Amino acid sequence: MDYEAKVQYYIKKYPDKISVAGVSHNDVKLASSLNSNKKVAGFENLFITEGLWAFEKLIYFGIKTKYMFFCPEFIKTTEDEAVLEKMIRHAEKTYVVSIKACKKISEREGTEGFFCICKFRSYIADDISLDNNNIVVILDGLEQPGNIGSIIRSADAAGADGIIVCNRRVRLTHSRLIRASLGGIFSVPTFEMDINDAIQWLKKNKFKIFLTDLNASAAFYEPDYNGRIAIVAGNEYSGVSKTWYEHDCTSIIIPMFGSCESLNVGFATTMTLYQASLKQKGMI
């Protein structure tokens, strides 16, 4: 089928769910603004995903999806078709768009042809399920959305229970953060908290606090990570805020055996996360 025939096929199949949107359509403009990470007044709680990878995750985690956009030219397999049809049923409204509209929406040079505008799920500290063993990650003043997203992805993979963002420098709805998390942000409670409130919450719930610190003397593999622990990852350039050092925290370091001073914050946090998780699970 040519493009127009494909468009008509979907409109006839889902007459109440699908319509056509051109490059000047208001919702296409909204999608473009969200993907360019501009602040859009009145839509601060929305985020956008790009790519077919997100569809199954949005459905599985029940993420409210307001709009879905797709270009029929990017449907290559029967598997693509099956996932797309699930997403059409899940989304409140679906638009068929052209490659030109996809290029307008996408922030990337090569568009993937599938987009969703979703409502960000809000969490608070009480959403973290406390147990005998817990791991919470504190992201203190991180500036790079890719670093934040990759840490969230690692936290999900390592079985962490929550992520608290202090001294926020990046919106949690940032499209590169969402993409770098690869769906981790849909599954791990992630929310913003004042640094002093976060410290009081951790103390109240008897968390041991570990600071990743280039000046520490204890190696990251030495501590006993059993119980409730919090791992604090600091700003890419200035490290952990001074406020943490005013409290009972343990500083840890990943030994460096080459010429580089440190690892990227995403790699370092991932290593520490897995060390703690594997120790808690009795695997090392």
C-alpha positions in Angstrom: 0.0 0.0 0.0 1.1 3.6 -0.6 1.1 6.2 2.1 -2.4 7.5 1.5 -3.8 4.0 1.4 -2.1 3.2 4.7 -3.6 6.3 6.3 -7.1 5.4 5.2 -6.6 1.9 6.4 -6.0 3.0 10.0 -8.7 5.7 10.0 -11.3 3.2 8.8 -10.1 0.6 11.3 -10.2 3.0 14.3 -12.6 5.8 13.3 -13.1 7.0 16.9 -9.4 6.9 17.8 -7.4 8.1 14.9 -7.2 11.3 12.8 -4.7 13.0 10.6 -2.4 15.8 11.9 -0.3 18.0 9.7 2.8 19.9 10.6 0.8 23.0 11.7 -1.6 21.0 14.0 -1.5 22.3 17.6 -0.7 18.9 19.1 2.1 18.4 16.6 3.5 21.8 17.8 3.1 20.7 21.4 5.0 17.4 20.7 7.8 19.4 19.0 8.0 21.8 22.0 8.2 18.9 24.5 10.9 17.1 22.4 12.9 20.3 22.1 12.6 20.5 26.0 11.1 24.0 25.9 9.0 25.0 28.9 5.4 24.8 27.7 3.0 26.8 30.0 0.2 24.6 31.3 1.9 21.3 30.2 4.7 21.0 32.8 3.4 17.5 33.8 3.7 16.1 30.3 6.7 14.3 28.7 7.3 12.8 25.3 8.8 9.5 24.2 10.2 8.8 20.8 10.5 5.4 19.3 8.6 2.1 19.3 10.6 0.9 22.3 8.5 2.9 24.7 5.0 1.5 23.7 5.2 -1.8 25.6 6.6 -0.1 28.7 3.9 2.7 28.7 1.2 0.0 28.5 2.8 -2.3 31.0 3.2 0.4 33.7 -0.1 2.0 32.9 1.3 5.4 32.1 -1.5 7.7 31.0 -1.0 8.6 27.3 -2.8 11.6 26.0 -1.6 11.5 22.4 0.2 9.1 20.2 1.7 10.0 16.8 2.9 7.5 14.1 3.9 7.5 10.5 2.8 4.4 8.6 6.1 4.5 6.6 8.0 3.3 9.7 5.9 0.1 10.3 8.2 -2.6 9.0 7.1 -5.9 10.6 4.0 -7.7 11.9 5.5 -7.2 15.4 5.6 -3.5 14.9 1.9 -3.6 13.7 0.9 -5.6 16.8 2.6 -3.2 19.3 1.2 -0.2 17.4 -2.4 -1.6 17.7 -2.0 -2.1 21.4 -0.9 1.5 21.7 -3.8 2.8 19.7 -6.1 1.2 22.2 -4.1 2.5 25.1 -3.8 6.2 24.0 -6.6 8.6 24.4 -6.0 10.0 20.9 -3.9 8.9 18.0 -2.7 10.9 15.1 -1.3 9.6 11.7 1.4 12.0 10.6 3.8 12.3 7.7 7.5 12.0 7.7 7.7 15.8 7.4 5.7 16.1 10.7 7.9 13.5 12.3 11.0 15.5 11.5 9.3 18.6 13.0 8.6 16.7 16.2 11.9 14.8 16.6 14.9 16.4 18.2 17.1 13.8 16.5 18.5 13.8 13.0 17.0 10.5 12.1 13.4 10.3 13.3 11.9 6.9 14.4 8.4 7.8 13.4 6.6 7.0 16.7 5.9 9.4 19.5 3.8 9.5 22.7 2.8 12.5 24.9 2.2 11.2 28.4 1.4 12.4 31.8 4.3 12.2 34.3 3.4 10.1 37.3 4.0 12.0 40.6 5.5 10.3 43.6 6.3 11.2 47.2 8.6 9.6 49.8 5.7 7.5 51.2 5.5 5.7 47.8 8.8 4.0 48.7 8.0 0.6 50.2 10.2 0.2 53.3 11.5 -3.2 54.1 14.4 -4.8 56.1 16.7 -4.1 53.1 16.2 -1.0 51.0 18.3 0.9 48.5 17.5 4.6 47.7 19.5 6.7 45.3 20.0 10.4 46.0 20.8 12.5 42.9 22.3 15.7 44.3 22.5 18.6 41.8 23.2 16.5 38.6 23.1 18.6 35.5 23.2 16.2 32.6 19.8 14.6 31.7 21.6 11.6 30.1 23.5 10.9 33.4 20.3 11.1 35.4 18.4 8.8 33.0 21.2 6.2 32.9 21.3 6.1 36.8 17.6 5.6 36.9 18.0 2.8 34.4 20.7 1.3 36.6 18.6 1.7 39.7 15.8 -0.2 38.1 18.2 -3.0 37.0 19.8 -3.3 40.4 16.5 -3.4 42.2 16.6 0.0 43.9 13.5 1.1 45.7 13.4 4.8 44.9 15.2 7.9 43.6 15.2 11.2 45.3 16.4 14.3 43.4 17.8 17.1 45.5 19.1 20.5 44.2 17.3 19.7 40.9 19.0 21.2 37.8 17.0 19.2 35.1 13.3 18.6 34.7 12.3 15.0 35.3 10.2 15.3 32.1 13.3 16.1 30.0 13.0 13.9 26.8 16.7 12.9 26.9 16.3 11.9 30.6 13.2 9.8 29.7 15.0 8.1 26.8 18.2 7.4 28.8 16.2 5.8 31.6 14.9 3.3 29.0 11.6 3.0 31.0 13.3 2.9 34.4 11.6 6.1 35.4 8.2 4.4 34.8 9.0 1.7 37.4 11.1 3.3 40.1 9.5 6.0 42.2 11.4 9.1 41.3 10.7 12.5 42.8 12.1 15.8 43.9 12.7 16.7 47.6 14.4 19.5 49.5 17.9 18.3 50.7 17.2 18.9 54.4 13.8 17.2 54.1 15.4 14.2 52.4 18.0 13.9 55.1 15.4 14.0 57.8 13.3 11.4 56.0 16.4 9.1 55.7 17.2 9.6 59.4 13.7 9.0 60.5 13.6 5.7 58.6 17.0 4.6 59.8 18.9 4.7 56.5 22.6 4.5 56.4 23.9 7.2 54.0 26.9 6.7 51.7 28.4 9.6 49.9 30.4 9.0 46.7 33.4 11.2 47.4 36.8 11.5 45.6 38.5 12.3 49.0 37.1 9.3 50.8 39.4 6.7 52.3 37.0 3.7 52.3 36.6 1.8 49.1 33.1 1.3 47.8 33.3 -2.5 48.2 34.2 -2.3 52.0 30.9 -1.3 53.8 28.2 -3.5 55.1 25.3 -2.6 52.9 22.7 -4.6 54.7 19.6 -2.8 56.0 18.3 0.5 54.6 20.9 2.4 52.7 21.0 5.6 50.6 23.7 6.2 48.0 24.3 9.9 47.2 25.7 10.8 43.8 26.8 14.4 43.4 27.1 17.0 40.7 29.3 16.1 37.7 31.7 18.9 38.5 31.5 19.9 42.2 30.4 16.6 43.7 28.1 16.1 46.7 26.7 19.2 48.5 28.4 20.3 51.7 25.1 19.8 53.6 25.6 16.0 53.6 28.9 16.3 55.5 27.1 18.0 58.4 25.4 14.7 59.1 26.3 11.1 60.0 27.3 9.8 56.5 30.0 7.4 55.3 32.2 8.6 52.4 33.2 5.9 49.8 35.4 5.9 46.7 36.0 3.8 43.7 39.8 3.2 43.4 41.3 4.6 40.2 44.4 2.7 38.9 45.0 4.8 35.8 45.6 8.4 35.0 41.9 9.5 35.2 40.8 11.1 38.4 37.3 9.5 38.4 34.6 7.7 36.5 31.5 9.3 34.9 28.9 9.7 37.6 26.6 7.3 35.9 29.2 4.5 35.8 30.3 5.2 39.4 26.8 5.1 40.7 26.0 1.9 38.8 29.0 0.1 40.3 28.1 1.2 43.8 24.5 0.3 43.3 25.3 -3.2 42.2 27.9 -3.7 44.9 25.2 -2.8 47.5 22.4 -4.8 45.8 24.5 -8.0 45.4 25.7 -7.8 49.1 22.1 -7.4 50.3 21.1 -10.4 48.3 24.0 -12.5 49.6 25.5 -12.9 46.2 28.9 -11.5 47.1 
